[in-house]
Amino acid sequence: MGYEAGFPILAQISQRLRQWPPAPALPAAARREAAVLVALTESTDPEVVLVKRAEHLNSHRGQVAFPGGMWEPGDTSLLDTALRESEEEVALPRGRVTPIARLPQRETRAGTPVTPYLASVPPDLALHPDPAELDAVFRVPIAYLIDQRHLVSDRFEVGAEVQELPCYRYGEYRIWGFTLNVLVHFLNVGLGARLSFAYLHHRLSPELRAHLIELEEEYPQ
């Protein structure tokens, strides 16, 4: 079953992801973990809230990400981490956030486990990036992201190498890496988007092609 035109998108997502309730999990002992918020606006045509990390940062500078960050001892759960960090980074009041699902935990390239929490937020919230951490906060329509034509590739600096990697280009922003992985998997399992990287395979390394296969899986019905 794919995306159903004419049926509210958030209702479709909630129904398809009902087996992944937004349980407030705790990090594993003796591990540094993080959590992010995949926030969707509560509108007829929902948008995903994303941020651009500041260019002056030492790590991941200029990259597009979800609001979120590292778990801290004062956090009651990883969901609390995602809500606290989102409030600090973009002034998103936690009381205006409605959790929908806890998406599968993934690891960053550096090996940090990250738990994405999917949630809805009012569409009229005025979000403001913290200049100490971010250069921008912006929104991308789901309708744009589920269009296979917008899933392209580009060259990125990864460590000391330059690699051809899949990405979305949205205006001045390039969405790639961990953020792209979470988005594509969520869209495939939550909306049956059937996004595929097959037409990019000739540009990508065998190791990357093998990793991308799992993102094309559909959520079992």
Number of C-alpha atoms within 10 A of each C-alpha: 12 13 17 11 7 7 10 14 20 21 10 16 20 19 13 18 21 13 10 14 15 19 14 15 13 15 18 9 7 6 10 14 22 24 27 26 29 27 27 26 22 18 15 12 13 21 22 20 22 22 23 23 25 21 14 14 12 7 10 13 15 18 19 25 23 24 29 28 20 18 24 16 8 8 15 13 18 28 27 20 27 27 26 23 22 23 19 17 22 23 16 22 15 15 8 11 18 16 21 23 20 24 19 13 14 17 13 12 10 6 10 14 19 24 25 28 26 25 21 22 23 14 13 9 12 9 17 17 23 17 13 11 18 24 19 18 20 15 15 15 15 18 10 14 21 20 12 14 10 13 22 15 19 15 12 16 10 12 7 6 8 11 16 16 19 25 21 19 16 14 7 5 15 19 20 23 18 16 19 19 19 20 19 22 24 24 22 21 21 22 25 22 21 21 20 17 18 12 9 15 15 9 14 17 12 11 8 13 16 12 11 19 12 11 22 22 16 20 16 7 6
